[in-house]
Amino acid sequence: MIAERLNVAVIAEGVETEAELTSFRSLGIDLFQGYLSAKPTVARLPPMRFSASYVMLVEALSQSNAA
């Protein structure tokens, strides 16, 4: 595999089934992420922080759209 020659790790994304995981492993890809390993969740996301200038821009845009 080209990635091995370049010493680059390959990560399979979006792995949802055991069959997909088996296929990737047969190709030498052992790193994966996706629904099979962890279900999506919002509760674990860090709180979103916006700069003051971004907040001012959003407020100005919403006021101009309301007019």
Buried (B, 14 or more C-beta within 10 A) or exposed (E): EEEEEEEEEBEBEEBEEEEBBEEBEEEEBEEBEBEBEEEEEEEEEEEEEEEEEEEEEEEEEEEEEEE
